[in-house]
Amino acid sequence: MESNRVTANSLFNNKSGVPFEFNRVAKKYDVATFLSQGYQKDLQRSVDRLNLRGDEFVLDLCCGTGKSTISCLNNLPDGKVIGIDNSEVMLRVAEEKYYKQYDRNKLEFVQKDVMELDYDDNSVDAIFMAYGIRNMPDYNRALKNLFRILKPGGKIAFHEYSLEKNFLSHLYWKTLGYFVVIPVSTMISGSSTIFKYLVKSVDKFLSPNDFTNLLSETGFTNVKKHNMPTWRKPILRTFTASKPNEND
Ligand SMILES: C[S@@+](CC[C@H](N)C(=O)[O-])C[C@H]1O[C@@H](n2cnc3c(N)ncnc32)[C@H](O)[C@@H]1O
């Protein structure tokens, strides 16, 4: 008999199921990230690297429970951020936390598959994506669409795990993953699948050089990679880039 059980491997092979797996851990997600020392500070560091003016229209893609969305909002005294995610329950947690505090003309959450964003060409000032691009089933197609919707001169930043192509980096990540991330997060959330998928998807994601090359090949300019000055230095980076101006 064929089994429909979702496993880390089946999720890796069919990433469209990732948001539905996040539904199962959504209520405990903030507890897990709270225990991950400096999680919010590192998110803010990546948003700061976007160098926003403060009055832009920004998309926070794969916003989850809104932790990255709030980091964007901190730098938008006169702007607006829309957090987009395809996990209904992650978004519900975000809305419960922030809709009481913030007006919809400053902050909004929308359920949508990031692979299917249908904003007009050249319509978005800036894009932030934390722990998101790795979950896209087709990096190329996702990046082309983000390039399309960004305004000329618009900025983009990815906050993502990306390992150097060497044995030690992958060993460091797998040791952290199998001995800390999976056991602790499973204990907190009661489900292990998404965390096993996390360890595998990071292990298989592009190296910093390969990802910056892909950004350049997509057409982005000013492509830069930045390290974290924290314990996440060997594993987590910010990648910043911009869409060229028409006269560039
Ligand atoms: C690790 S969480 C990151 C949450 C948030 N950005 C943060 O920094 O705390 C990844 C999120 O990506 C979402 N996601 C994964 N694939 C997606 C897709 N194709 N479209 C929309 N959301 C997606 C999941 O539902 C999940 O909430």
The ligand as a Gaussian input file, in Angstrom:
#p B3LYP/6-31G(d) Opt

LIG

0 1
 C       11.597000      29.536000       8.697000
 S       10.096000      30.367000       8.362000
 C       10.708000      32.047000       8.302000
 C        9.798000      33.020000       8.958000
 C       10.287000      34.441000       9.059000
 N       10.780000      34.996000       7.822000
 C       11.318000      34.608000      10.150000
 O       12.414000      35.075000       9.839000
 O       11.041000      34.306000      11.315000
 C        9.874000      30.014000       6.634000
 C        8.466000      30.361000       6.134000
 O        8.463000      30.200000       4.699000
 C        7.137000      29.855000       4.337000
 N        7.135000      29.334000       2.968000
 C        7.866000      28.305000       2.485000
 N        7.627000      28.145000       1.175000
 C        6.742000      29.117000       0.811000
 C        6.121000      29.481000      -0.405000
 N        6.367000      28.819000      -1.552000
 N        5.283000      30.549000      -0.416000
 C        5.019000      31.227000       0.723000
 N        5.553000      30.902000       1.918000
 C        6.414000      29.869000       1.962000
 C        6.720000      28.855000       5.397000
 O        5.321000      28.729000       5.480000
 C        7.358000      29.480000       6.661000
 O        6.427000      30.251000       7.370000

